[in-house]
Amino acid sequence: MAAPQSPHPADGGAVVAERQTLRLKPPAMYQVILLNDNFTPMEFVVVVIQHYFNKDRETATQIMLKVHQDGRGVCGVYTRDIAATKVEQVIGAARQAGHPLQCVMEAI
């Protein structure tokens, strides 16, 4: 947006606006991470990953195994609002199914 300048007598009273380019930084990104527990069935985790993170069965199974072996697995990277929504959806689905699956988001 241009900032107006005060009129200068030599310009015949004309106001000149200078164009300033705005540099926008990209939005902060967040990882959505599933945490391992010893109670949630592996098949349920695979279905959740497929449904909420749009992964194919093979990719969802790989993420589930990462969660099982390493205690956590990244399901996707999103902007803050989308990541928060995904976390709420996963936790809601897990609670509705009676599972203690935990899902969190972390800034990258």
C-alpha positions in Angstrom: 0.0 0.0 0.0 1.3 3.4 -0.8 1.9 6.1 1.8 0.7 9.6 0.8 3.3 12.3 0.9 2.7 16.0 1.8 2.4 18.3 -1.3 5.6 20.0 -2.4 5.4 23.6 -3.9 7.8 22.7 -6.7 5.5 19.9 -7.8 2.6 22.3 -8.3 1.0 20.9 -5.1 0.8 17.4 -6.4 0.9 14.4 -4.0 3.2 11.5 -5.0 2.6 8.1 -3.5 5.5 5.6 -3.5 4.7 1.9 -4.0 6.1 -0.3 -1.2 6.1 -4.1 -1.7 4.9 -6.1 1.2 6.7 -9.3 1.9 4.5 -11.9 3.5 6.1 -14.8 5.3 4.5 -18.2 4.8 2.2 -19.5 7.6 3.7 -21.6 10.4 3.4 -25.3 9.8 2.6 -28.0 12.3 3.1 -31.7 12.3 0.2 -33.9 13.4 1.5 -36.8 15.4 -0.1 -40.0 16.7 1.3 -41.3 20.0 1.6 -45.0 20.8 -0.5 -46.7 23.5 -0.8 -50.4 24.4 -4.6 -50.5 24.0 -5.7 -49.0 20.6 -5.9 -51.7 18.0 -3.5 -51.4 15.1 -6.3 -51.7 12.5 -8.2 -48.8 14.1 -5.0 -46.6 13.8 -4.7 -47.6 10.1 -8.3 -46.7 9.4 -8.0 -43.3 11.2 -4.9 -42.5 9.2 -6.6 -43.4 6.0 -9.8 -41.5 6.8 -8.5 -38.3 8.4 -5.1 -37.9 6.6 -6.1 -39.3 3.1 -3.4 -41.9 3.0 -3.6 -45.2 1.1 -3.6 -48.4 3.1 0.1 -49.1 2.5 1.2 -45.6 3.7 -1.2 -45.7 6.6 0.2 -49.1 7.7 3.8 -47.8 7.5 2.8 -44.8 9.7 1.0 -47.1 12.2 4.1 -49.3 12.4 6.3 -46.2 13.0 3.9 -45.2 15.9 4.0 -48.8 17.2 7.8 -49.1 17.1 9.0 -45.5 17.8 6.2 -44.4 20.1 5.1 -41.6 17.6 4.5 -41.1 13.9 3.9 -38.1 11.8 0.6 -38.3 9.8 0.9 -34.9 8.0 2.0 -31.3 8.0 -0.5 -28.5 8.0 -1.2 -24.9 8.9 -2.2 -24.4 12.5 -6.0 -24.3 12.1 -6.0 -27.4 9.9 -3.7 -29.3 12.2 -5.8 -28.4 15.3 -8.9 -29.6 13.5 -7.3 -32.9 12.5 -6.1 -33.5 16.1 -9.7 -32.9 17.4 -11.2 -35.2 14.8 -8.8 -38.0 15.5 -9.3 -37.7 19.3 -13.1 -37.5 18.9 -13.2 -40.6 16.7 -10.9 -42.5 19.1 -13.1 -41.6 22.1 -16.3 -42.5 20.3 -14.8 -45.9 19.5 -13.6 -46.3 23.1 -9.9 -46.1 22.4 -7.3 -44.0 24.3 -5.4 -43.0 21.1 -3.6 -39.7 21.5 -2.9 -37.2 18.8 -0.9 -34.0 19.1 0.5 -31.2 16.9 3.9 -29.7 17.1 5.3 -26.6 15.3 8.1 -27.3 12.8 
